[in-house]
Amino acid sequence: MTESTKIPPEGASVDLFTGEANRILIAIPAPSHPEVEQVLGQGSHEVKAGVIYRSPALLLSFDFGNGLVMDCPFEAKSLGDKFVEPELTEGRLPLMLQVFDAETGVLLGERPVELHQENTSALMEAVAEQRSGGWQHQAFISQLSELYKIEMEQFLKLVKQRPLLLK
């Protein structure tokens, strides 16, 4: 695994637009089998995802049910010329949802999913704007800090979470 796709010690990260499979990486310390199933959408809760963009900060949010909500920033501008335009399926972004043990780095399960059409559209518009903007990385960090100050209830309203389409 390359440094850019290193799984977080705990939480969510994404590996997008590099030409390989677009991935959502979820790392949970010592997860139980039911937790892995919950994240993969094999439990009783619907998995949802959303996108919030406040230029130049972009956050993807994932709600796995039972209060398990994770979000991760994405800075498309940092990809530079390594950016690869994704192939969409009927306006939806195909993704591989992967669950890792945060302590060992072991892949515990994966499942192909698709980002809802409206969220795919919001993500692609935000990525295009991010990549064309003349801002510096510090502006991204500053706006990201502002997003993290929002109360969770307010954040979930802004992010417009929609079901991840399970395959």
C-alpha positions as CSV (number, residue, x, y, z in Angstrom):
1,M,0.0,0.0,0.0
2,T,1.4,3.3,-0.9
3,E,1.8,6.2,1.5
4,S,-1.1,8.1,-0.1
5,T,-3.5,5.2,0.5
6,K,-2.2,4.3,4.0
7,I,-5.2,3.4,6.2
8,P,-5.9,5.8,9.0
9,P,-5.3,4.5,12.6
10,E,-9.1,4.7,13.0
11,G,-11.8,6.2,10.8
12,A,-12.4,6.8,7.2
13,S,-10.2,7.8,4.2
14,V,-10.7,7.7,0.5
15,D,-8.5,6.8,-2.4
16,L,-10.1,8.4,-5.4
17,F,-9.3,9.3,-9.0
18,T,-5.8,7.7,-9.3
19,G,-6.8,5.3,-12.1
20,E,-7.2,2.3,-9.9
21,A,-10.3,1.3,-8.1
22,N,-11.9,4.2,-6.2
23,R,-12.0,3.1,-2.6
24,I,-13.5,4.0,0.8
25,L,-11.2,2.7,3.5
26,I,-12.7,2.2,6.9
27,A,-10.4,1.4,9.8
28,I,-11.8,0.2,13.1
29,P,-9.7,-0.9,16.0
30,A,-10.3,-4.6,16.8
31,P,-13.7,-4.7,15.1
32,S,-16.2,-7.4,15.8
33,H,-17.8,-9.4,13.0
34,P,-21.2,-7.6,13.4
35,E,-19.3,-4.2,13.1
36,V,-17.7,-5.3,9.9
37,E,-21.1,-6.5,8.5
38,Q,-22.6,-3.2,9.6
39,V,-20.0,-1.1,7.7
40,L,-20.4,-3.3,4.6
41,G,-24.2,-2.8,4.6
42,Q,-24.9,-6.4,5.5
43,G,-26.6,-5.5,8.8
44,S,-30.0,-4.0,9.5
45,H,-29.0,-0.4,8.8
46,E,-28.8,1.3,5.5
47,V,-25.4,2.7,4.7
48,K,-25.5,6.3,3.6
49,A,-22.9,8.7,2.1
50,G,-22.8,12.4,1.5
51,V,-20.7,15.2,0.2
52,I,-20.2,18.7,1.6
53,Y,-18.2,21.3,-0.2
54,R,-17.3,24.7,1.1
55,S,-14.6,25.9,-1.2
56,P,-11.9,24.8,-1.1
57,A,-12.7,22.2,1.6
58,L,-14.4,18.9,0.5
59,L,-15.6,16.3,3.0
60,L,-17.2,12.9,2.3
61,S,-19.3,11.6,5.1
62,F,-20.5,8.0,5.7
63,D,-23.3,6.9,8.1
64,F,-23.2,3.2,8.9
65,G,-26.1,3.3,11.3
66,N,-26.3,3.0,15.1
67,G,-24.5,6.3,15.5
68,L,-21.4,5.1,13.5
69,V,-20.7,8.2,11.4
70,M,-17.3,8.8,9.8
71,D,-16.1,11.6,7.5
72,C,-12.9,12.3,5.6
73,P,-11.5,15.3,3.7
74,F,-10.5,15.0,0.1
75,E,-8.2,17.4,-1.7
76,A,-8.3,16.6,-5.4
77,K,-5.8,19.4,-6.2
78,S,-3.1,17.4,-4.4
79,L,-3.3,14.7,-7.1
80,G,-1.9,17.0,-9.7
81,D,-1.3,15.3,-13.1
82,K,-2.0,11.9,-11.4
83,F,-5.7,12.7,-11.5
84,V,-7.7,10.2,-13.7
85,E,-11.2,11.0,-14.7
86,P,-13.4,8.2,-13.4
87,E,-15.8,6.1,-15.4
88,L,-19.3,6.7,-14.1
89,T,-22.1,4.1,-14.2
90,E,-25.3,5.8,-15.1
91,G,-24.1,8.9,-13.4
92,R,-22.9,7.0,-10.3
93,L,-19.3,6.7,-9.1
94,P,-18.4,3.0,-8.5
95,L,-16.5,2.5,-5.3
96,M,-15.0,-0.4,-3.3
97,L,-16.0,-0.2,0.3
98,Q,-13.2,-1.8,2.4
99,V,-13.0,-2.5,6.1
100,F,-9.7,-2.9,7.9
101,D,-8.5,-3.7,11.4
102,A,-6.9,-0.4,12.4
103,E,-4.4,-2.2,14.7
104,T,-3.1,-4.7,12.2
105,G,-3.9,-3.2,8.8
106,V,-5.6,-6.5,7.8
107,L,-8.4,-6.2,5.2
108,L,-11.5,-7.8,6.9
109,G,-14.0,-7.4,4.1
110,E,-14.9,-5.4,1.0
111,R,-18.0,-4.7,-1.1
112,P,-18.6,-2.9,-4.4
113,V,-20.9,0.1,-4.0
114,E,-21.9,3.1,-6.0
115,L,-22.2,6.7,-4.8
116,H,-25.8,8.1,-5.4
117,Q,-26.2,10.1,-8.6
118,E,-26.8,13.4,-6.8
119,N,-23.8,12.9,-4.5
120,T,-21.7,11.8,-7.5
121,S,-22.7,15.0,-9.3
122,A,-21.9,17.2,-6.2
123,L,-18.5,15.4,-5.8
124,M,-17.5,15.8,-9.4
125,E,-18.5,19.5,-9.5
126,A,-16.5,20.1,-6.2
127,V,-13.5,18.2,-7.6
128,A,-13.5,20.2,-10.8
129,E,-13.7,23.4,-8.9
130,Q,-11.0,22.3,-6.4
131,R,-8.6,21.4,-9.3
132,S,-9.1,24.7,-11.1
133,G,-8.9,27.0,-8.1
134,G,-5.8,29.1,-7.4
135,W,-6.0,28.5,-3.6
136,Q,-3.2,27.2,-1.5
137,H,-3.3,24.1,0.8
138,Q,-3.6,26.3,3.9
139,A,-7.0,27.6,2.6
140,F,-8.2,24.0,2.4
141,I,-7.1,23.4,6.0
142,S,-8.7,26.6,7.3
143,Q,-12.1,25.9,5.7
144,L,-11.9,22.3,6.8
145,S,-11.4,23.5,10.4
146,E,-14.6,25.6,10.0
147,L,-16.5,22.6,8.8
148,Y,-15.4,20.6,11.8
149,K,-16.8,23.2,14.2
150,I,-20.4,22.6,13.0
151,E,-22.5,20.6,15.4
152,M,-23.1,17.0,14.2
153,E,-26.9,17.4,13.8
154,Q,-26.4,20.5,11.6
155,F,-23.5,18.8,9.7
156,L,-25.8,15.8,8.8
157,K,-28.4,18.2,7.4
158,L,-25.7,20.0,5.3
159,V,-24.2,16.9,3.9
160,K,-27.4,15.5,2.4
161,Q,-26.6,11.9,3.0
162,R,-28.2,9.4,0.5
163,P,-28.0,5.6,0.4
164,L,-24.8,4.1,-0.9
165,L,-26.0,1.8,-3.6
166,L,-24.9,-1.7,-2.7
167,K,-24.1,-4.2,-5.5
